[in-house]
C-alpha cells in the first residue's frame, strides 16, 4: 500500500484528492498538511510512502519544505503536484531533489501513474521536461530567466509575489534582512526588472502567478 502525505494549502483540493484515491486499491491518503510546519510535524510522527507536494504554500513555500525533506528524509519520495505548468517550476523542483513533477490540470490516470512510479523508486518526468534536462546536460541552457534563479532566489521570489516584506521573509527563512535584500537584488537583476512591481508583471506574463 502506498501511504500518501498530501501537502497543499487548499482544503477542498486535498479533499478532492482523498476522494479520488478511494478508487485506487493500492493508494491511500494517510495524512494531510496545509503548510510547512504541519508537514514536518506529521513526518516526525508517521511513516509515509510518498509526499505529494504543492509549491505554492502559505508562508514557507513547497521548495523550502522540499529542501528540508532532502536533509531530514533523503530517501523519502517526493512528487510535486502544482498548479503551475512544468515550464515554470519543474526543473527547479527536480534540481532540488523532487522525484517527479505533475501539473494539477493533468488527467487522474497520469497522476496515479506518476505516484506509483515515484513510490516504486522511479522518477516521473514528461518527455518535454526530459528533453530540457538532456539539453542542460549537454551544456545548452534554454531555460527562461526565472528558471535560472538559485533555489533561495526562487523561494524569496515566491514570498515577494505573496506581498511579504523583507523583514517577514527573513523571519520565515531564519536569515537577516540584509541577506534577503541581497538575494532580492540578485533575482531582480537576473530577471531584468528593477522593482517588486515589475517582478509581479514579469510573473504574470510568464504564468508564475494567476
C-alpha positions as CSV (number, residue, x, y, z in Angstrom):
1,X,0.0,0.0,0.0
2,X,1.2,3.5,-0.9
3,X,0.6,5.8,2.0
4,X,0.5,9.4,0.8
5,X,1.1,12.6,2.7
6,X,-0.7,15.4,0.8
7,X,0.8,18.9,1.4
8,X,-1.4,21.6,-0.1
9,X,-2.9,24.7,1.3
10,X,-6.3,24.3,-0.3
11,X,-8.6,22.1,1.9
12,X,-11.1,21.5,-1.0
13,X,-8.3,20.3,-3.2
14,X,-7.0,17.9,-0.6
15,X,-10.5,16.5,-0.1
16,X,-10.8,16.0,-3.8
17,X,-7.6,14.1,-3.9
18,X,-8.7,12.0,-1.0
19,X,-11.9,11.0,-2.7
20,X,-10.0,10.3,-5.9
21,X,-7.8,7.9,-4.1
22,X,-10.8,5.9,-2.8
23,X,-11.0,4.3,-6.3
24,X,-7.4,3.0,-6.0
25,X,-6.8,-0.2,-4.2
26,X,-3.1,0.4,-3.7
27,X,-3.0,4.1,-2.8
28,X,-4.4,5.8,0.2
29,X,-4.2,9.3,1.8
30,X,-2.5,8.7,5.2
31,X,-2.0,12.3,6.2
32,X,-2.8,15.9,5.1
33,X,-0.9,19.1,5.8
34,X,-1.6,22.7,4.7
35,X,1.8,24.2,5.5
36,X,5.5,23.7,6.2
37,X,5.2,23.2,9.9
38,X,2.2,20.8,9.8
39,X,4.0,18.7,7.2
40,X,7.2,18.4,9.3
41,X,5.1,17.5,12.4
42,X,3.3,14.7,10.6
43,X,6.5,13.4,9.1
44,X,8.1,13.1,12.5
45,X,5.1,11.2,13.8
46,X,4.2,8.8,11.0
47,X,5.8,6.9,8.2
48,X,4.7,7.7,4.6
49,X,5.5,6.1,1.3
50,X,5.4,9.4,-0.7
51,X,4.9,13.1,-0.2
52,X,2.6,14.8,-2.7
53,X,3.7,18.4,-2.5
54,X,2.4,21.7,-3.8
55,X,4.9,24.5,-4.4
56,X,2.6,27.4,-3.5
57,X,2.0,27.1,0.3
58,X,1.2,29.8,2.7
59,X,4.3,31.2,4.5
60,X,7.3,29.0,3.7
61,X,7.0,27.5,0.2
62,X,7.0,24.0,-1.0
63,X,10.5,24.5,-2.2
64,X,11.5,25.2,1.4
65,X,9.8,22.0,2.5
66,X,11.5,20.1,-0.3
67,X,14.9,21.3,0.8
68,X,14.1,20.2,4.4
69,X,12.9,16.8,3.3
70,X,16.1,16.1,1.4
71,X,18.1,16.9,4.6
72,X,16.0,15.0,7.1
73,X,14.5,12.2,5.0
74,X,16.7,12.0,1.9
75,X,15.2,8.7,0.6
76,X,11.5,9.7,1.0
77,X,10.0,10.0,-2.5
78,X,8.5,13.4,-3.3
79,X,6.2,14.1,-6.2
80,X,5.4,17.8,-6.8
81,X,1.8,18.4,-7.8
82,X,1.5,22.1,-8.8
83,X,-1.0,24.5,-10.5
84,X,1.9,25.8,-12.5
85,X,2.9,24.2,-15.8
86,X,6.1,22.3,-15.7
87,X,7.9,25.0,-17.7
88,X,7.7,27.3,-14.7
89,X,9.0,25.3,-11.8
90,X,9.6,21.6,-12.8
91,X,13.4,22.0,-13.4
92,X,13.8,23.8,-10.1
93,X,11.9,21.1,-8.2
94,X,13.9,18.3,-9.9
95,X,17.1,20.1,-9.2
96,X,16.3,20.3,-5.6
97,X,15.5,16.6,-5.2
98,X,11.9,16.1,-6.3
99,X,11.4,12.7,-7.8
100,X,8.8,14.0,-10.2
101,X,6.5,16.8,-11.3
102,X,2.9,16.8,-12.4
103,X,0.7,19.7,-13.2
104,X,-2.7,19.9,-11.4
105,X,-4.6,20.0,-14.7
106,X,-3.2,16.6,-15.7
107,X,-5.5,13.6,-16.1
108,X,-6.1,11.5,-13.0
109,X,-4.5,8.5,-14.8
110,X,-1.3,10.4,-15.3
111,X,-1.2,11.4,-11.6
112,X,-1.8,7.8,-10.5
113,X,0.9,6.5,-12.8
114,X,3.3,9.1,-11.5
115,X,2.5,8.2,-7.9
116,X,3.1,4.5,-8.5
117,X,6.3,5.1,-10.4
118,X,7.8,7.5,-7.9
119,X,6.7,5.4,-4.9
120,X,8.4,2.4,-6.5
121,X,11.7,4.3,-6.7
122,X,11.4,5.8,-10.2
123,X,11.4,9.3,-11.5
124,X,8.5,10.8,-13.3
125,X,9.1,13.5,-15.9
126,X,7.3,14.3,-19.2
127,X,9.1,13.9,-22.5
128,X,9.3,17.7,-22.7
129,X,11.0,18.0,-19.3
130,X,13.3,15.1,-20.1
131,X,14.4,17.0,-23.2
132,X,15.2,20.1,-21.2
133,X,17.2,18.1,-18.7
134,X,19.1,16.5,-21.6
135,X,19.9,19.9,-23.1
136,X,21.3,21.1,-19.8
137,X,23.4,18.0,-19.6
138,X,25.0,19.0,-22.9
139,X,25.7,22.5,-21.6
140,X,22.8,24.1,-23.6
141,X,20.7,26.3,-21.3
142,X,17.4,27.1,-23.0
143,X,15.6,28.0,-19.8
144,X,13.8,31.3,-19.3
145,X,15.4,33.7,-16.8
146,X,13.2,32.7,-13.8
147,X,14.4,29.1,-14.2
148,X,18.0,30.2,-13.8
149,X,17.4,31.5,-10.3
150,X,19.0,29.7,-7.4
151,X,16.7,27.8,-5.1
152,X,17.0,30.5,-2.4
153,X,16.2,33.2,-5.0
154,X,13.1,31.2,-6.1
155,X,11.9,30.9,-2.5
156,X,12.3,34.6,-2.0
157,X,10.7,35.4,-5.3
158,X,7.6,33.4,-4.3
159,X,7.4,35.2,-1.0
160,X,7.8,38.6,-2.6
161,X,5.0,37.7,-5.0
162,X,2.8,36.9,-2.0
163,X,3.4,40.5,-0.8
164,X,5.6,39.6,2.1
165,X,8.0,42.2,3.4
166,X,11.8,41.7,3.6
167,X,11.6,41.5,7.4
168,X,8.9,38.8,7.3
169,X,10.8,36.8,4.7
170,X,13.9,37.0,6.9
171,X,11.9,35.7,9.9
172,X,10.4,32.9,7.9
173,X,13.7,31.8,6.4
174,X,15.8,32.5,9.5
175,X,18.2,34.8,7.7
176,X,18.9,38.5,8.1
177,X,17.0,41.3,6.3
178,X,20.3,42.3,4.7
179,X,20.7,38.8,3.2
180,X,17.2,38.8,1.9
181,X,17.8,42.2,0.3
182,X,20.9,40.9,-1.4
183,X,19.0,37.9,-2.8
184,X,16.2,40.2,-3.9
185,X,18.7,42.4,-5.8
186,X,20.3,39.4,-7.5
187,X,17.0,37.9,-8.6
188,X,15.7,41.2,-9.9
189,X,18.9,41.6,-11.9
190,X,18.6,38.1,-13.4
191,X,15.0,38.7,-14.4
192,X,15.8,42.1,-15.9
193,X,13.4,44.0,-13.6
194,X,14.1,46.9,-11.2
195,X,11.3,46.7,-8.6
196,X,8.8,44.3,-6.9
197,X,6.1,45.8,-9.0
198,X,7.9,44.9,-12.2
199,X,8.6,41.5,-10.7
200,X,4.8,41.0,-10.4
201,X,4.3,42.0,-14.0
202,X,7.1,39.6,-15.1
203,X,5.4,36.8,-13.0
204,X,2.0,37.4,-14.6
205,X,3.4,37.5,-18.1
206,X,5.3,34.2,-17.6
207,X,2.5,32.4,-15.8
208,X,4.2,32.3,-12.4
209,X,1.1,33.7,-10.7
210,X,-2.5,34.0,-11.7
